[in-house]
Amino acid sequence: MNLGLQKKRKLCSVSGRNDLEKLALEGWAARRREDLLGLLNQLDKQIAELDEAVKEAAQLHPKA
């Protein structure tokens, strides 16, 4: 998949993700990218829900 795109940590940014989505891939490589981006979306949603729960719990405990 290395087609000259080496963003390393920058790949986790919004622009890095856009670059990854625009990258022309064929066959199974495209399928893997779609599957992995779908999993990333699910994880982002779960993390956001957990972050919100932690914030709410912290507000109930002044020492938190």
Biopython code that builds the backbone (N, CA, C, O; Angstrom):
import numpy as np
from Bio.PDB.StructureBuilder import StructureBuilder

atoms = [
    (1, "MET", "N", (0.819, -1.187, 0.000)),
    (1, "MET", "CA", (0.000, 0.000, 0.000)),
    (1, "MET", "C", (0.861, 1.248, 0.000)),
    (1, "MET", "O", (0.328, 2.349, -0.135)),
    (2, "ASN", "N", (2.123, 1.124, 0.141)),
    (2, "ASN", "CA", (2.997, 2.289, 0.163)),
    (2, "ASN", "C", (3.155, 2.832, -1.250)),
    (2, "ASN", "O", (3.974, 2.353, -2.035)),
    (3, "LEU", "N", (2.360, 3.828, -1.547)),
    (3, "LEU", "CA", (2.408, 4.460, -2.861)),
    (3, "LEU", "C", (2.953, 5.872, -2.743)),
    (3, "LEU", "O", (2.483, 6.784, -3.423)),
    (4, "GLY", "N", (3.952, 6.053, -1.873)),
    (4, "GLY", "CA", (4.529, 7.367, -1.672)),
    (4, "GLY", "C", (3.825, 8.183, -0.614)),
    (4, "GLY", "O", (4.179, 9.343, -0.405)),
    (5, "LEU", "N", (2.843, 7.620, 0.059)),
    (5, "LEU", "CA", (2.108, 8.331, 1.098)),
    (5, "LEU", "C", (2.628, 7.851, 2.442)),
    (5, "LEU", "O", (2.282, 6.757, 2.888)),
    (6, "GLN", "N", (3.451, 8.656, 3.086)),
    (6, "GLN", "CA", (4.003, 8.305, 4.385)),
    (6, "GLN", "C", (3.710, 9.435, 5.350)),
    (6, "GLN", "O", (4.506, 10.365, 5.481)),
    (7, "LYS", "N", (2.602, 9.366, 6.009)),
    (7, "LYS", "CA", (2.186, 10.439, 6.905)),
    (7, "LYS", "C", (2.436, 10.093, 8.365)),
    (7, "LYS", "O", (2.415, 10.981, 9.217)),
    (8, "LYS", "N", (2.666, 8.846, 8.665)),
    (8, "LYS", "CA", (2.894, 8.373, 10.028)),
    (8, "LYS", "C", (1.826, 8.935, 10.956)),
    (8, "LYS", "O", (0.644, 8.646, 10.769)),
    (9, "ARG", "N", (2.206, 9.723, 11.945)),
    (9, "ARG", "CA", (1.232, 10.236, 12.914)),
    (9, "ARG", "C", (0.243, 11.227, 12.302)),
    (9, "ARG", "O", (-0.869, 11.385, 12.804)),
    (10, "LYS", "N", (0.639, 11.884, 11.236)),
    (10, "LYS", "CA", (-0.255, 12.841, 10.586)),
    (10, "LYS", "C", (-1.450, 12.139, 9.944)),
    (10, "LYS", "O", (-2.451, 12.781, 9.627)),
    (11, "LEU", "N", (-1.348, 10.837, 9.753)),
    (11, "LEU", "CA", (-2.445, 10.075, 9.166)),
    (11, "LEU", "C", (-3.669, 10.080, 10.078)),
    (11, "LEU", "O", (-4.791, 9.878, 9.613)),
    (12, "CYS", "N", (-3.461, 10.309, 11.361)),
    (12, "CYS", "CA", (-4.562, 10.343, 12.322)),
    (12, "CYS", "C", (-5.302, 11.669, 12.329)),
    (12, "CYS", "O", (-6.291, 11.812, 13.048)),
    (13, "SER", "N", (-4.854, 12.635, 11.553)),
    (13, "SER", "CA", (-5.528, 13.925, 11.480)),
    (13, "SER", "C", (-6.668, 13.859, 10.464)),
    (13, "SER", "O", (-6.794, 12.890, 9.716)),
    (14, "VAL", "N", (-7.476, 14.884, 10.453)),
    (14, "VAL", "CA", (-8.592, 14.943, 9.504)),
    (14, "VAL", "C", (-8.059, 14.972, 8.074)),
    (14, "VAL", "O", (-8.574, 14.268, 7.205)),
    (15, "SER", "N", (-7.038, 15.777, 7.828)),
    (15, "SER", "CA", (-6.499, 15.851, 6.462)),
    (15, "SER", "C", (-5.811, 14.541, 6.067)),
    (15, "SER", "O", (-5.876, 14.124, 4.910)),
    (16, "GLY", "N", (-5.154, 13.895, 7.035)),
    (16, "GLY", "CA", (-4.512, 12.611, 6.755)),
    (16, "GLY", "C", (-5.528, 11.545, 6.402)),
    (16, "GLY", "O", (-5.319, 10.747, 5.488)),
    (17, "ARG", "N", (-6.638, 11.540, 7.138)),
    (17, "ARG", "CA", (-7.691, 10.573, 6.840)),
    (17, "ARG", "C", (-8.310, 10.850, 5.465)),
    (17, "ARG", "O", (-8.611, 9.919, 4.717)),
    (18, "ASN", "N", (-8.495, 12.113, 5.142)),
    (18, "ASN", "CA", (-9.028, 12.459, 3.820)),
    (18, "ASN", "C", (-8.100, 11.971, 2.715)),
    (18, "ASN", "O", (-8.550, 11.446, 1.696)),
    (19, "ASP", "N", (-6.787, 12.153, 2.930)),
    (19, "ASP", "CA", (-5.814, 11.669, 1.946)),
    (19, "ASP", "C", (-5.903, 10.157, 1.783)),
    (19, "ASP", "O", (-5.828, 9.635, 0.671)),
    (20, "LEU", "N", (-6.063, 9.465, 2.898)),
    (20, "LEU", "CA", (-6.170, 8.002, 2.857)),
    (20, "LEU", "C", (-7.423, 7.566, 2.102)),
    (20, "LEU", "O", (-7.379, 6.623, 1.312)),
    (21, "GLU", "N", (-8.534, 8.251, 2.345)),
    (21, "GLU", "CA", (-9.783, 7.901, 1.671)),
    (21, "GLU", "C", (-9.715, 8.182, 0.172)),
    (21, "GLU", "O", (-10.362, 7.489, -0.613)),
    (22, "LYS", "N", (-8.943, 9.186, -0.234)),
    (22, "LYS", "CA", (-8.826, 9.539, -1.651)),
    (22, "LYS", "C", (-7.843, 8.649, -2.401)),
    (22, "LYS", "O", (-7.861, 8.595, -3.631)),
    (23, "LEU", "N", (-6.991, 7.957, -1.666)),
    (23, "LEU", "CA", (-5.964, 7.134, -2.283)),
    (23, "LEU", "C", (-6.608, 6.039, -3.125)),
    (23, "LEU", "O", (-7.464, 5.297, -2.642)),
    (24, "ALA", "N", (-6.198, 5.943, -4.367)),
    (24, "ALA", "CA", (-6.771, 4.952, -5.282)),
    (24, "ALA", "C", (-6.220, 3.566, -4.936)),
    (24, "ALA", "O", (-5.029, 3.296, -5.088)),
    (25, "LEU", "N", (-7.101, 2.714, -4.478)),
    (25, "LEU", "CA", (-6.740, 1.330, -4.160)),
    (25, "LEU", "C", (-7.680, 0.402, -4.911)),
    (25, "LEU", "O", (-8.817, 0.761, -5.220)),
    (26, "GLU", "N", (-7.197, -0.776, -5.197)),
    (26, "GLU", "CA", (-8.008, -1.738, -5.946)),
    (26, "GLU", "C", (-8.207, -3.006, -5.126)),
    (26, "GLU", "O", (-7.418, -3.329, -4.239)),
    (27, "GLY", "N", (-9.258, -3.696, -5.441)),
    (27, "GLY", "CA", (-9.499, -5.027, -4.900)),
    (27, "GLY", "C", (-9.534, -5.093, -3.393)),
    (27, "GLY", "O", (-10.214, -4.310, -2.729)),
    (28, "TRP", "N", (-8.783, -6.051, -2.866)),
    (28, "TRP", "CA", (-8.804, -6.317, -1.431)),
    (28, "TRP", "C", (-8.210, -5.183, -0.617)),
    (28, "TRP", "O", (-8.601, -4.983, 0.533)),
    (29, "ALA", "N", (-7.280, -4.444, -1.181)),
    (29, "ALA", "CA", (-6.704, -3.311, -0.454)),
    (29, "ALA", "C", (-7.781, -2.262, -0.181)),
    (29, "ALA", "O", (-7.839, -1.702, 0.914)),
    (30, "ALA", "N", (-8.625, -1.997, -1.162)),
    (30, "ALA", "CA", (-9.729, -1.056, -0.984)),
    (30, "ALA", "C", (-10.717, -1.596, 0.041)),
    (30, "ALA", "O", (-11.222, -0.849, 0.879)),
    (31, "ARG", "N", (-10.987, -2.875, -0.026)),
    (31, "ARG", "CA", (-11.908, -3.506, 0.932)),
    (31, "ARG", "C", (-11.367, -3.420, 2.353)),
    (31, "ARG", "O", (-12.109, -3.106, 3.284)),
    (32, "ARG", "N", (-10.077, -3.698, 2.524)),
    (32, "ARG", "CA", (-9.457, -3.611, 3.857)),
    (32, "ARG", "C", (-9.539, -2.188, 4.391)),
    (32, "ARG", "O", (-9.837, -1.974, 5.566)),
    (33, "ARG", "N", (-9.272, -1.216, 3.522)),
    (33, "ARG", "CA", (-9.344, 0.181, 3.954)),
    (33, "ARG", "C", (-10.754, 0.528, 4.417)),
    (33, "ARG", "O", (-10.927, 1.146, 5.468)),
    (34, "GLU", "N", (-11.758, 0.137, 3.644)),
    (34, "GLU", "CA", (-13.141, 0.414, 4.025)),
    (34, "GLU", "C", (-13.495, -0.240, 5.351)),
    (34, "GLU", "O", (-14.113, 0.385, 6.213)),
    (35, "ASP", "N", (-13.103, -1.498, 5.514)),
    (35, "ASP", "CA", (-13.390, -2.213, 6.756)),
    (35, "ASP", "C", (-12.710, -1.550, 7.948)),
    (35, "ASP", "O", (-13.327, -1.363, 8.997)),
    (36, "LEU", "N", (-11.444, -1.198, 7.784)),
    (36, "LEU", "CA", (-10.697, -0.589, 8.885)),
    (36, "LEU", "C", (-11.213, 0.808, 9.222)),
    (36, "LEU", "O", (-11.266, 1.178, 10.395)),
    (37, "LEU", "N", (-11.591, 1.579, 8.220)),
    (37, "LEU", "CA", (-12.166, 2.896, 8.492)),
    (37, "LEU", "C", (-13.514, 2.764, 9.185)),
    (37, "LEU", "O", (-13.859, 3.593, 10.027)),
    (38, "GLY", "N", (-14.274, 1.745, 8.846)),
    (38, "GLY", "CA", (-15.532, 1.490, 9.540)),
    (38, "GLY", "C", (-15.301, 1.150, 11.003)),
    (38, "GLY", "O", (-16.018, 1.636, 11.878)),
    (39, "LEU", "N", (-14.300, 0.314, 11.271)),
    (39, "LEU", "CA", (-13.958, -0.013, 12.656)),
    (39, "LEU", "C", (-13.486, 1.229, 13.408)),
    (39, "LEU", "O", (-13.822, 1.420, 14.577)),
    (40, "LEU", "N", (-12.712, 2.064, 12.739)),
    (40, "LEU", "CA", (-12.241, 3.299, 13.359)),
    (40, "LEU", "C", (-13.417, 4.199, 13.725)),
    (40, "LEU", "O", (-13.418, 4.812, 14.793)),
    (41, "ASN", "N", (-14.403, 4.283, 12.862)),
    (41, "ASN", "CA", (-15.603, 5.075, 13.158)),
    (41, "ASN", "C", (-16.316, 4.542, 14.392)),
    (41, "ASN", "O", (-16.749, 5.317, 15.244)),
    (42, "GLN", "N", (-16.439, 3.217, 14.494)),
    (42, "GLN", "CA", (-17.087, 2.605, 15.658)),
    (42, "GLN", "C", (-16.305, 2.892, 16.931)),
    (42, "GLN", "O", (-16.892, 3.225, 17.961)),
    (43, "LEU", "N", (-14.993, 2.764, 16.867)),
    (43, "LEU", "CA", (-14.163, 3.027, 18.045)),
    (43, "LEU", "C", (-14.241, 4.493, 18.458)),
    (43, "LEU", "O", (-14.310, 4.796, 19.649)),
    (44, "ASP", "N", (-14.230, 5.401, 17.492)),
    (44, "ASP", "CA", (-14.349, 6.823, 17.807)),
    (44, "ASP", "C", (-15.663, 7.114, 18.528)),
    (44, "ASP", "O", (-15.698, 7.901, 19.473)),
    (45, "LYS", "N", (-16.734, 6.477, 18.080)),
    (45, "LYS", "CA", (-18.034, 6.674, 18.707)),
    (45, "LYS", "C", (-18.024, 6.130, 20.141)),
    (45, "LYS", "O", (-18.515, 6.791, 21.056)),
    (46, "GLN", "N", (-17.470, 4.935, 20.340)),
    (46, "GLN", "CA", (-17.408, 4.345, 21.677)),
    (46, "GLN", "C", (-16.548, 5.197, 22.613)),
    (46, "GLN", "O", (-16.901, 5.400, 23.775)),
    (47, "ILE", "N", (-15.433, 5.688, 22.109)),
    (47, "ILE", "CA", (-14.548, 6.518, 22.928)),
    (47, "ILE", "C", (-15.245, 7.817, 23.326)),
    (47, "ILE", "O", (-15.117, 8.264, 24.466)),
    (48, "ALA", "N", (-15.973, 8.419, 22.406)),
    (48, "ALA", "CA", (-16.699, 9.658, 22.708)),
    (48, "ALA", "C", (-17.742, 9.409, 23.793)),
    (48, "ALA", "O", (-17.908, 10.236, 24.690)),
    (49, "GLU", "N", (-18.445, 8.281, 23.722)),
    (49, "GLU", "CA", (-19.445, 7.947, 24.742)),
    (49, "GLU", "C", (-18.777, 7.732, 26.097)),
    (49, "GLU", "O", (-19.282, 8.195, 27.119)),
    (50, "LEU", "N", (-17.649, 7.034, 26.107)),
    (50, "LEU", "CA", (-16.927, 6.809, 27.362)),
    (50, "LEU", "C", (-16.375, 8.117, 27.929)),
    (50, "LEU", "O", (-16.425, 8.331, 29.140)),
    (51, "ASP", "N", (-15.860, 8.979, 27.085)),
    (51, "ASP", "CA", (-15.372, 10.283, 27.537)),
    (51, "ASP", "C", (-16.486, 11.079, 28.206)),
    (51, "ASP", "O", (-16.281, 11.704, 29.246)),
    (52, "GLU", "N", (-17.650, 11.050, 27.605)),
    (52, "GLU", "CA", (-18.792, 11.774, 28.166)),
    (52, "GLU", "C", (-19.182, 11.190, 29.526)),
    (52, "GLU", "O", (-19.476, 11.936, 30.459)),
    (53, "ALA", "N", (-19.185, 9.870, 29.639)),
    (53, "ALA", "CA", (-19.522, 9.230, 30.908)),
    (53, "ALA", "C", (-18.504, 9.593, 31.995)),
    (53, "ALA", "O", (-18.880, 9.814, 33.146)),
    (54, "VAL", "N", (-17.248, 9.654, 31.640)),
    (54, "VAL", "CA", (-16.202, 10.021, 32.602)),
    (54, "VAL", "C", (-16.380, 11.474, 33.044)),
    (54, "VAL", "O", (-16.241, 11.780, 34.228)),
    (55, "LYS", "N", (-16.681, 12.360, 32.113)),
    (55, "LYS", "CA", (-16.901, 13.765, 32.465)),
    (55, "LYS", "C", (-18.072, 13.907, 33.431)),
    (55, "LYS", "O", (-17.998, 14.652, 34.407)),
    (56, "GLU", "N", (-19.152, 13.183, 33.147)),
    (56, "GLU", "CA", (-20.323, 13.249, 34.020)),
    (56, "GLU", "C", (-19.998, 12.699, 35.410)),
    (56, "GLU", "O", (-20.410, 13.279, 36.415)),
    (57, "ALA", "N", (-19.274, 11.600, 35.475)),
    (57, "ALA", "CA", (-18.902, 11.018, 36.762)),
    (57, "ALA", "C", (-17.973, 11.952, 37.527)),
    (57, "ALA", "O", (-18.082, 12.063, 38.748)),
    (58, "ALA", "N", (-17.071, 12.619, 36.838)),
    (58, "ALA", "CA", (-16.133, 13.525, 37.481)),
    (58, "ALA", "C", (-16.856, 14.747, 38.064)),
    (58, "ALA", "O", (-16.446, 15.273, 39.099)),
    (59, "GLN", "N", (-17.913, 15.190, 37.414)),
    (59, "GLN", "CA", (-18.658, 16.327, 37.915)),
    (59, "GLN", "C", (-19.383, 16.002, 39.227)),
    (59, "GLN", "O", (-19.663, 16.898, 40.024)),
    (60, "LEU", "N", (-19.679, 14.737, 39.443)),
    (60, "LEU", "CA", (-20.359, 14.319, 40.668)),
    (60, "LEU", "C", (-19.400, 14.205, 41.847)),
    (60, "LEU", "O", (-19.839, 14.179, 42.997)),
    (61, "HIS", "N", (-18.117, 14.137, 41.583)),
    (61, "HIS", "CA", (-17.118, 13.967, 42.644)),
    (61, "HIS", "C", (-16.137, 15.139, 42.595)),
    (61, "HIS", "O", (-15.313, 15.221, 41.683)),
    (62, "PRO", "N", (-16.220, 16.028, 43.551)),
    (62, "PRO", "CA", (-15.363, 17.223, 43.537)),
    (62, "PRO", "C", (-13.872, 16.932, 43.547)),
    (62, "PRO", "O", (-13.092, 17.745, 43.052)),
    (63, "LYS", "N", (-13.452, 15.800, 44.095)),
    (63, "LYS", "CA", (-12.021, 15.479, 44.164)),
    (63, "LYS", "C", (-11.481, 14.871, 42.862)),
    (63, "LYS", "O", (-10.279, 14.643, 42.724)),
    (64, "ALA", "N", (-12.372, 14.618, 41.929)),
    (64, "ALA", "CA", (-11.941, 13.977, 40.687)),
    (64, "ALA", "C", (-11.140, 14.907, 39.817)),
    (64, "ALA", "O", (-10.703, 14.517, 38.734)),
]
sb = StructureBuilder()
sb.init_structure("model")
sb.init_model(0)
sb.init_chain("A")
sb.init_seg("    ")
for serial, (resi, resn, name, xyz) in enumerate(atoms, 1):
    if name == "N":
        sb.init_residue(resn, " ", resi, " ")
    sb.init_atom(name, np.array(xyz, "f"), 0.0, 1.0, " ", f" {name:<3s}", serial, name[0])
structure = sb.get_structure()
